C-alpha cells in the first residue's frame, strides 16, 4: 500500500486503474482527493482513499456531551451542545439537541421544568444523531453539572439530592449528575 500526503483537488490516481474510496471522488476519468490527508493506494483491492490529517469532530451515538439548556417545554428540554467530553475540537454539524421527558431520568418525571432549567449546564449521552440529535440523562453520570439560582443567579451548591443558593437561601431540585460541581472543560 502506497502512502503520500495530498491536498483537496489533487489527482491521486486514474479511474481505469483504481476505484474511488473514502476521501476521494472521480471526475473526468481521474480520481481526485476530496480533503487534505494521507493517500492510500490499495493495490490488492484497487482502491484509492484519503484519510484526513485533521478529521472533523462529528457526533456519534454514545458520545458524552456538555450542553447548555436553552428552553424547557412540557415534554422536552432543548439544548445547545457546547463540547464533546474528551475531545478538544469544536463540533462540526448540528449542535441543537433535545431530551425527551422519558429520557431525563430512570425514575418517573412529572415535569421537565423540575429536572432542568434554562441556563443549566448538563452532561448528556447522544442516543440519536439523525434526523435530529436526541440526548439522554438517564444514567447517574449524566444530568446537571452546574446550575444557577432562578432568583438571584448565584451558583447553586449541592446538598444531598437538592441544590441550595446560599445568598437567597433558596432550595431547588434538578436531575443531578453524580459529579455535580466538579466538572471543568
GILINCOR-V977295 format. One record per backbone hydrogen bond with DSSP energy under -1.0 kcal/mol. NH is the residue of the N-H (numbers start at 1). CO is the residue of the C=O. If there is no record, write none. Layout:
# GILINCOR-V977295
nh | co
NH | CO
NH | CO
This chain:
# GILINCOR-V977295
nh | co
2 | 41
4 | 39
6 | 37
9 | 33
10 | 7
12 | 31
13 | 31
15 | 29
17 | 14
18 | 14
19 | 46
21 | 48
24 | 21
25 | 32
27 | 30
30 | 27
31 | 13
32 | 25
33 | 10
34 | 23
37 | 6
38 | 51
39 | 4
40 | 49
41 | 2
42 | 47
46 | 42
47 | 42
48 | 19
49 | 40
50 | 22
51 | 38
53 | 36
58 | 56
62 | 126
63 | 60
65 | 124
66 | 83
67 | 122
68 | 80
69 | 120
70 | 78
71 | 78
73 | 76
77 | 99
78 | 71
79 | 97
80 | 68
81 | 95
82 | 66
83 | 66
85 | 64
87 | 84
92 | 57
97 | 79
98 | 133
99 | 77
101 | 75
103 | 100
104 | 101
114 | 111
115 | 112
116 | 112
119 | 69
120 | 117
121 | 146
122 | 67
123 | 143
124 | 65
125 | 136
126 | 63
127 | 134
128 | 134
134 | 128
135 | 98
136 | 125
137 | 103
142 | 139
143 | 123
144 | 175
145 | 121
146 | 121
149 | 154
153 | 149
156 | 147
157 | 164
159 | 162
162 | 159
163 | 172
164 | 157
165 | 170
169 | 165
172 | 163
175 | 115
176 | 174
177 | 144
178 | 140
180 | 177
181 | 145
182 | 179
